[in-house]
Amino acid sequence: MPDTDREHTIGRSVEYTGVSLHTGKSARLRLVPAPESTGIVFVRVDLPGSPEVRATAANIIEGDRATTIGTGSGEVSVRTVEHLIAAIRGMSIDNIRCELDAEEVPMGDGSAATFVEMINEAGIVPQGSPRQEVVIDRPVWVSDGPRHLIALPYHGLKVTYVFDSDVPFVGVQHVEFEISRDSFVCEIAPARTVGFEEEIEALQARGLGLGGRADTVVVVGRHGYLGTLRFPDEIARHKVLDIIGDLGLAGPVRAHIVGIASGHSMNHRLARLIMGEC
């Protein structure tokens, strides 16, 4: 069992090169061990001086179909960080440097499984400092009409999510997970990103989803899924993955998170709210 009371980093550096989801361009990601109390830091090694961007809720600068973090001026940014952050948090890593030679994190297989494999390959190493968890001691929430995202006091991390679709073969998907390293690896990390066939052309016209493929995206077609699902409720599971990654920007959160039809923008609002109050 992992020692959840202490901070952890990875044992050695590991690399992965792949295509990014939205730009469709190749990117090389290198994960590097970091000292105690470093946190999660992205390094744009393709830019002069290799500028750094700390992975915190305060540095979220965009949430259109993904999570982008950057400096206050926005001159340096990193796109689509949520699946990598989810893997880092789900694997109980506190301190790590993520070196990137492009503006967007490579998508792997569209889930967090590639990043889990990288962390397992690198090994997980306990450190001396105690882990500083973000403890929710009273209900905190954000709402937008019928969409809600709530953080409730809890002794660990649990995520409940309801995905509600008017597409008949998708319907209502409800999932709930007690988050541990094992449950994250087996039940959440493999769930891939989601797209609707009717939106793809418009998204690509906006420069989004250019790297997506039928095997890396759960595509909801007009009459059925365009590809094979890994789980019957893969869409809802991926929403849990996004929540873990986005709220992970507030720190290692201890709470019961309940999401109803929520997405990145609400995740970001709640992450900022949590970071401001805890």
N, C-alpha and C positions, 0 to 999 in steps of 0.2 A: 504494500500500500504506500502511496506517495506521502511524504511528510508535508502536509498542507500548512503547517505552522511556519515554515521557513521559505525564503525566496529560493528560486531555482533559475538556472540558465541551461544552455546546451553544452555538451561536452567538447564539441569541435565544430569547425566551420563546414558547411555543406552548401552545394550549389544546385540550381535547377534553371534550365533555359526553356522557355516556351512562349506561345503566342498569348497576347493579352486579349481579354474579352471584348473591350470596346474599341480600342485603336486597331486591333487586328495585327499589331506589330510584334516582332520578337523582343523578349526582354529576358535579361539574366538576373536572377535573384540569388544572393548569397547571404545565408544566415550565419551570424558570427556570435560567439559567446560574449557576454558583457559582465562587468563587475556588479557587485551588489548595489542596489538603489539606482541603477541606470534607467530602468523602465524599458519600454519598447521604443526604439529609435530607428527611423528610416534615414538612409543615406543615399543621396542621388549622386553616385560616382560618375555619372555621365556629364555632370555640370562642373564648371570651374570651381575649385575649392571644395568639392564634394560636400555641399551644404546638407545639414541635417534637419529633419522634421520629427518632432516628438509626437508619438501616437497618443494624443489626449483629446478629450471631447472639446476642449477649448480651441483646438486647431482644425476642427471640421469646417470646411469652406464650401462644400457642395454635396448634394444628396440626390442627384438626378440618376436614378437607376443603379446607383452604387454610392460608395462613401469615398470622398476625396478629402484628404487632409493637406494642410500647407502652412506656410508662414503667414504672418499677419498681413503682409503686403500682397500675398498670393503669387509672388514671383517664383517660388519654389513649391511644388505640390507633388503629391503621390495619389494616383487614382486607384480605386477598387481595392481598398485595403482590408475589407471586412472579412473575407474568407481566411486570409492569413492571420488576422488578429484573432478570429474565432479559434483557429488551430492553436495559436500561442496560449490563449486563455484556457482552452479546453484541455491542453496538455500540461497545464499548471506551470507555464514558463513566465517568469516575471521580468527578467533582464535579458535583452537580446538586441543586436544590431542587424537591421535588414538592409543590406546594400543592394541597390537597384541601378541598372544602367539605362533605364527608360522611365517614362512618366507614369506607366501603369504596371501594376503587379501582374505577372503571368497568371493565367487562369487555371493551369493544370487541367484537370478533367471537368472543370466547372463546379467542383465542390471544394471541400477543404482536405480531401484525402491526400493529395500530393504533398501538402504542407505537413500533415501528420507523418507521412513517410519520411520527409526530410528530418523532422525532429527526432523520430525514432532512430534514424540512421546516425544522427549526431550524438544521441544519448542525452539523458537528463541528469543534471548535476545539482545537488542541494548546495545552498550557500549559507553563510552564517547569520545573516540578518533576518529578523522575523518578518513574515509577510504582512503588509499593511492592507487589510481588506477594507472595502467600502461597505459598511454595514447599514442597511436600511432599517431604521428603528420606528418608522411610522409610514403609513401609506403615502405614496407619491405617484402622480399619474398625469398623463396628457390625453386629450380627447379632441377629435375632429368629427363632429356629426356622429355617425354610427361606428366610427373607428376609435379604439381605445388601447392604451398601453399603460399598465399599472405595475408598480413595484411595491410588494408587501413585505413586511418583516418575515424572515425565515432563517433557520439555522444553517442553511447551506445555499445552494443555487438550484432552483427548480424553474422550469419554463413551461408554461401552458400556452397553447396557441390555437386559435380558431380561424381557418381560412374559409371564406364564404364566397362561392362563385355561382353565377346564374347559368354557367355552362353545365348542362345536365350530367354529363359523364364525370365531371369534376365534383360538383356538389359542395357539401360542407365537409371539411377535413378538420378533425380535432385531435391534437396530440398533447401529451404531457410527459416530460422527462425530468427525472432527478439527475442533475448533471454531475457526473464523475468523469475521470479520465477514460474509464472503460466504456461508459455509455456514450460519451462524446465520439470516441473512435468508431464504435460499432453502429450506433443508431442515428447520429447526426452528421458527422463529417462527410459521409459518402453522398449526401443529398445534394443534387446539382441545382444550379440556377434555373430560373423559370422564365419563359417567354410565351407570348400568344402569337400564333401565326399571323393574325390580322394586323399586328402591330409592327412586324419585323421590317417591312419596307420603309415605313415612316421613321422608325428608330435608326435604321442605317442611313437614311437621308440626313439625319442629324449627327452622323458620325458615331453612333452607338451600336454595339452588338456586331461590329465588323469581324470579330474573331470567333463568333459562336458557330458551332457545328451541331448536327443532329445528335451526336454522341456526348456533347458537353453541355447541352441545354435541354431541359424538359420543355418541349414545344407543345403547347395546347393548340391543336388544330380545330377546324370547324366541326369535325365529326369524330375526333378521337385524338389520342396522343400520337405525335409523329416520332415514334421510337419506343424503346422498351424502358419501362420504369424500374428503378432499383427498389422502390417501396411503393405500395399502393397509395400512400399519403406523402409521397416525396415532396410535393409542393409545400405542405405545412411544415415538414421537417426542415426544408431549406429556410423557411421563414424563421425557425428557431435558430438555425445557424447564423443568419443575419443578425438576429437579436443579440446572440452571444458576442459576435464580432463588434457590432456597433456599441453596445453597452460596455464592452471590454475597453473602450476608449476612456471610460470613467474610472477604470481600475478593476481589480478582482472583486466583483460585486457579490455580496451575500444577500440574497432576496428571493422571493417567489415572484417571477415576472409573468404577467398575464397579458397576452396580446389578442386583440380581436380585430382582424382585418387591417392591422397596422403594417407599416412599411418603413423604409429608411428614414424618411423625414421625421416620423414620430419617434423612431429609435434615437435619432440625433437630439430631438427636443428633450427626451427623457434623460439621455446621457448627460446633457448640459445641466439639467435640473439636478440630477443626482450629484454631479461634480460640484455644483454650487452650494449644495446643502450639507454634504457629508465631509 
